[in-house]
Amino acid sequence: MNLRVDWRASVSLVGSVLKYLSLPLALPAAVAIVYDNGVLAFLPVMALTLVAGVGLERLDPDPDIGAREGFLMVALTWLAVALVGMLPYVIAGMGTESTLADPVNALFESMSGFTTTGATVMGSIGFDHHSHALMLWRQLTQWLGGMGIVVLAVAILPELSVGGAQLMDAEAPGPGIEKLTPRIAETARVLWLIYLGFTVLQFLLLYGLHHAGLAPNMGLYNAIAHPLTTMPTGGFSPEARSIEAFSSVVQWVIIPFMVAAGTNFALFWKALNGDVRSVFRDSEFRFYAGTLAVFAALGAGLLYGGVGVGLAELPVEVPPIAGEFEDALRHSTFQVVSIVTTTGYASMDFNTWSPVAQFLLVFGMFIGGSAGSTGGAIKMVRTLVILKSLKRELFTTVHPDAVSPVRLAGKPLDERALRGIYAFTLLYVVLFFVASGLVLLDATRIPESVTAFEGMSAVAATLGNVGPGVGIVGPMNNYLAFPDTSKLFMVFLMWVGRLEVIPVFVLLTGAYWRS
């Protein structure tokens, strides 16, 4: 059978990405040398990645890519980096009790890192059990994956200057990427520079708070590690209690950075060029800000009124929130922003919240961040368009002769764009229900009891790249209890979720491959 896809070109470009992935591995290796602990987990992986990358690159010295090759290259790249990323976990875990010594667990952790999901199978989190270098690698995978491995490659690799637009469209979160500059490589560099700028700004603020005496636990390492996992909406904190381990000032400071991470980065570029009004004119941004405000207000009302926390069944000591305005507002705002933007941090164990408050968070897992942000799930713009479509259907039912196009930013959307949004959302919801059934069925093989709500939250959290769910996969728990089959299936869900479902399913169709 003659293939219509030049797989050699795609695999060759995957090799280029792998070749350069050996460079960031040098950072945790350097940290391992400083702390005199764990360098052997990185040096062989650096060498292997470099050799494998150069070898694959030689499959096609002059790759020419189109849309089909772009789909394949992006999908394979995310699998390849996850496979490389698991190796330090496995090597470091040899001869120890680390749960990451198991290859399935290591692959789960690596895919969770690169896709910025933040779900973990680490049995114990902390420097008592893992080296500083390994923990930094965990956070670095999220930062590399946040704005996109392929977007980064387009920004820095001249061989991707041709065909870079197809690659970025195939990888970038949301319905499509906005071209900010005449050259796509320049657009990729702009996006990564904004991303880097927010990361550095957050580091300076957090470390400044530490020196001002307002953030006692936010030492140099934590001040570096948390921006690396906030801006990609990742959520891999080096602290077992996540952001609960820090002062209320730190929690308030992290909230706007999570909001920024869930915003379309193109709006920051426009604001930096003096067009600040375009940010507030953007219909998706207004919907995004309004959704966060309404959800946070609802949650704060529940917590303040004592409806939000199931005080009778607290597994750990929880300070009183009912009647405490600042506590109720802070925890509700933090958790709503963290979940809706798919960051996954926790300012407290929301397993202690009442079912109605937890349902609010689980519902938020489906909405996700804005298009062009680092957030996952369905995305604000798609939710907004679907709501506008429902409104149109109701209107045309009453006025059958009326012409009422769905408008976004004042412009009518064509029916092809609408069909794409409907198809994505339908496929996402169907995949969620089918996956929930499979995970719940598989979970009957483990001793722990997994309720339907807990199992469905686990699927929503991995497919939406959120991280924590509720109950057995709550913010202070992990995914370790699930069978290996479920973990591998969730690796698939994280991968599919990061690539926005349709590109992966396109690869599974015969029409994609046939000549």
N, C-alpha and C positions, 0 to 999 in steps of 0.2 A: 504494500500500500504506500502510495506517495503521500508524504505529509506536507501540509501547507504551512507548517511551523518550522522555522529554522532553529531547532533545539540547540544546535551547537553554538549559535550566537547567544542564546539565552544563558546557557551554562557557562560560556566563556565570561559573560559579564558577572555572573554569580562569583566566578573565580576572582575577578577584579575586586569585588567587595570583600571577599574572604582575605585576599592578600593584605588589604589595608586594615582589616579587623585585627590583625596581629599587633597594630600600633597601640590601640587603647588597652590591650592586654598588658602593655608595659607599665601602665599606671599602677594597677594593684601589685604587679611584680615589684615595683619600686617601693611601694608601701610595705610589702612583705620583707624587703631588705632592711628598711628602717626599723621595723618591729622585730627583725630577726625571727620571723615565723611564717612559714608557708610558701616560700618562693618557688619550691619545686612543683607547686600546683599550677604554675603559670608558664614557666620557661618552656617545658616541652610542648604545651598547647600553642604557644607563640610560634615555635618552629614548625609544628605540624600544620597550623593554619596557613602560614606563609608558603610552605611547600605545596599544600593542596591547592591554594589559591593560584599560584603560578602555574601549576600543572593544568588546572581547568582553563585558565586564561588562554593557554596555547591551543585549545581546541579550535579557536577561531581568532586569528590575530587581528582581523579587521571586521568585527561584528556589525551587521546592518540590521537594525531592529525596526519592526512595525508594531502595531497594536497587539497582534497575537504573541509576538516574542516578548513584548512588555509584560503581558499577563503572566506568562510562564516564568520570566526572569524574577518578577516581584514575588510570586508565590514561592519559588524555589529559594530565593534569598532568605526569606523569613524562616524557612525550615532549616536552611544551612547554618544561619547564625545561632539558632536555638540549639542545634546539635553541637556546635563548637562551644557555645556558652555553658553547656552542661559538664564539659570535661573538667574544669577546675573544681567543681563541686564533688565529682566522683573521686578525683585524685586526692583532694584534701581530706575526703571522708574515709579513705582506706585505713583500716586498722583502728578506727574510732567508732563511737556509737552514733555518729551523725546519721540522720535519716537520709541525707543527701548522697550518701555513698551508694545508695541504690540507684541504678541508671534511670529507672522510670521516674523516681522522685526528682532526680537531678534534671531530667528533661522537662518535667512539669515546672520546676522552679525557673529554669532557663527560659522556657517559652513565656511563662508568666512575667518574667523580667522584661524581655525584649518587646512583648506586646503591651507592656505597661499595665498588665492586669493587676498584679499585686497580691494574688492568691498565693498562699505559701503552704509547703509541706515540711517546713523546718519544725522539727519536734521541739527544739529550744532555740530561742533567738537571743543573742547576746555574745559578748566577747569572752565569756567563760567557756563557751562551747565552740566558737568559730573565730578564726583569725581576723584581724582588722582588714587584711587584704581581701579575704574571701567576702566579707561583708561589703567592702567597697565595690567589688566586682558585681555583687548583687544590685547595688544602687546604680552603678555605671551602665549596666545593661538597660535599665529603664530610661536613663537619660539618652542613650544612643537610639533607643527605639521610639522615643517620644515624638520628635518631629519627623522621624522616618529614616530608616537606614538608607533607603534608595534615594530619598530627597537629599540626604547628606552626600551620597555618592555622586549625584548629579551636580551638586554644588562644587565638589572638589576634583572630580575626575574629568579631564578634558575629553576622554573617549566617549563620554556620555552626553556631550553637548548636542549631538545629533540623536534624536529619539528620546531625549530627556523628558519632553512633554508627555509622551505616551507612558513612560515609566512613572512619572509623578501622578498622572491621572489614575493609573492603576493602583497606586499605593496610598495617595493622600486621603485622609478621612473626609467624608462628606460627598455630596453629589458631584463636585468638580473643583479643581484648583483654579484660583484667580491669578491670572498672569499679571504680576505687579510691575515688571520691567520688560523691555523688548526681548531680552534674552532669557530663556527659561533657567539656565544655569545661574544667572544673576538673581532671578526670583528665588531660587533655592537658597542662595547665599543670604539674601535678605531675611528670609524666614528663619534660617539658622542663627543669624546675628541677633535678631529680636529675641529668640529663644535663649541664646547665650546671655544677652543683656539682662533679662528677667532673672536668670539663674544667679548671676553675679550680684544683682541688686538684693535678692533675697538673702544671699549669704552675708552681705555686708550688714543688713538689718539684724539678722539673727545673731551674728557674732557681736555686733554693737550692743544689742540688748544684754548679752551675756556680760560684757565688760561694764555695762551700766548697772549691773546687779539685778536686772529684771528677769533674767532667764538663767537660773543657777545651773541647770543641767545641759545648757546649750554650749558645750565646749567646742573647740575647733573642729573635731571630727563630725559631731552632730550638725554643726553649722554648715559643713560642706555636704554631708550626706542628705540632708532634708531638701535643699533646693534641687539636688539631682533627682529627687523622686516626687517633688511637688509639681514642677513645670511640665514633666511628661504625663501628669495625672497618673502616677504610678502607685505610690503608697507604700513602697518597701522601706519602712522605718527601721533603723538598727535597734530601736527600743522595742522590747516585747509588748509594752503597753501602748505602743504607737505614740500619738501626740498627747495622750493623757499623762505621759511622763514629764510634760513641761508645764510651765506656768500659764495662767490664763492670758497673759500678754502675748506669749508666743502663739497661742491658739488664735487670738484675734489677728495677729500679723500674718499668719499663714492663709487665712480666709481669702483676702483679696488676691493673693498669688494663685490660689486654686481657681478663683473666678477668672483671672487673666488667662490661665492655662486653658479654660473651657471656652474662651472667646476666639472668634475668627482672627487669626494673626494678621490677615490683610488689613483689618481695621486699625491695628497699631501702626502699620506702615503709612496709612493715610493720615493718621493723627500726627505722626512724626513729620510728615510733609506739610503740616499746617491745616489740614482739612479735618479738624476735630468734630465739626458738625456732622460729618458723614457717619461717625460712630453712632450718634444718637438718632440719625435718620434711618439707620439700618433696621429693617423690620425684624430680622432674626435676632439681633442684639437686644431690641426692646422686648421681644418675646422671651428671650433667655433671662434677662434681668428680672422681668415680671414673674416668670415661673419660679425663680429662686426666691424672690421676695415673698410670694404667696405661700410656697411650701414652708419656708422658714417661719413665717408668722403662724401658720397652722401648727407646726411642731412646737413652737414656743408657747402657744396658747395651751396645748395639751400638757406640756411639761409644767408650766406655771400653775395650771389648775389642778395638778396632781393626777391627771388622767393618763399622762404619758408614761409613767414609770410604774411597773408592777411591784410595788414595795414589798409585797408579801412573799415574793419568790426570788429575792436577790441572792445570786450565787457568791457575790463578793460585797464588801462594804461599799456602799454608794452614798455620797453626801446628799443631803436633802436638796431637792430642786424645787418642789412645789412651793410657791410663794416667794421664791428667790428670782427676781426679775433678770438680773444679769446672767446668772447661771443658766436659766431657761433659754434666754435669747442666744447666749453664746453656744451652748451645746446643740440647740436646734439649728442655728445658722451654720455651724461648723459641719454637722452631719449631713444636712441637706446639700450644702455646696460640695462636700466631699463625695457624696454618692451620685448626685446628678452630673457632676463633671467627671465622674468615674475615677476620682483619685483614690478613694478607699482608705484614707486615714480615719482614725477614731480619736475623738476627744474624750470619750467614755465608752464603756461597754454598752452599746445600744441593744444587746440581748436583754438588758434589764428593762427596756421600754415595753409598754403595753402592746398587744397585737395591733391595735389601730395605728399607733405611732410607727411600729415596724413596717406595717403595710404601706404607709406613706413613703418610707425610704425605698422599699422594694419597687414600688410603682415608679419612683424616680430613676431606678436603674435602667429603665427602658428608654427614657427620654434622651439622656446623654448630653454631651456638650454641643458646641456650634460646629458647623462645617468649617474646615480649615483650622480647627483647633487641635489640641492633642487628646481631646476626650473621645470616648467610644460610644457604643450603643446606637440607637436609631438616629439620633441627632435632632437638634432643635428645629432646623429648617424643614426637615421632612414632617415632623409633628405639626408644625405650623401650616404647611401646605395641606396636610390631610384634614386638619380642622377647617381650613378655608374651603376645601372641597366638599366637606359635609355640609357646611353652611350654604354652598352653592346648590347642592342637591335639594336641600330643604326649600330654597328660594324657587328653583325651577319647577319643583313639584307644585307649588302654589301658582307660579307664573310660567306655564309650559312654553310660551312663545318668546320668553325673554332670552337675550344673549348675555350671558354672565360669565366671562372668563375668570379663572383663578389668577389673581394678581399677587406679585411679590415685588416689593419696593416700587410699586406703582406700575410695573410692567406685566402684561399678561404672559402666563406660562403656556408654552405650546403643549399639545396633548401628548407628544412623545416624552417630554420631561415628566409630565404627570404620571404617565404609565410606568416610567422607570421608578418613580418614588413609590407608587402603589405596589409594584412587583417586589421591590426591595423589602418593604414593610411586611408584605404578606409572607415572603420567604423567611424573613427573620422570625415572625410569630410562629409559623408552622415549625420551623427548626427548633424553636424554644420548647414547644409542647412535645414534639417527638423526642427531643433530647431529655426532657424532664422525665418522660415515661421510662426511657432506657436507663437513666441514672437511678431512678427510684427502684426499678426492678433489680438492677445490679446491687443496690445497697441492701437488699434483703439478705445478702450473703455475709454481712458483717455483724458483729455482736451489738454494735450501737444501734439504737432506734433512730431512724431518720424520718421525720414527718414529711408529708407532701409539701408543706410550705417551705421547710428547710431544703429539701431536694430541689424544688423549683427555684429557690433563691440562689442555690449553688450554680445552677445552670444559667440563670440570669446574670450572675456576677462574673462568670467565666466568658460567656458569649458576648456580654457587653463590656468586657475588659474592666470591670469594676474592682474585683478583688474579694472583699468580705461579703458574706451573705448574712443570714441569721441562724440562730441555734447552733448546730454542730459546726457550721462554717462561719460563725460570728466573728466580730473584729478581734477578739482575744483568743480565738480558737484557730484551727487550720484544717486543711483538706486531707490530712494524713490518714484518717480512718477509712477513706474510700478504697475499694479494691483497685488493683493496678489497671484493670480494664476501664473503670470509670475515670481514673486519672488520665489514661491515654486518650480517652474520648474527650475529656476536658481540654487536653492539649490541642486536640483538633478544633474544639469550640473557640479557644483563645485565638488560634491561628485564623480561623474563618472570620471571627468577629473583628480582628484587626484589619483584615483585608476587605471588610464590608461585604461578606457573604457571596455576592454575585460573581466576582472574579474567580473565586475558587470553584463555584459550580459550573462556570463557563468551561473550565478545564476538564470537567467530567462529561462534557457533551461530545458526541462523535463529530458533530459539524465543525467543532473547533479544530480538530486534528486532520479531518479528511481533506484530500485534494479535490 
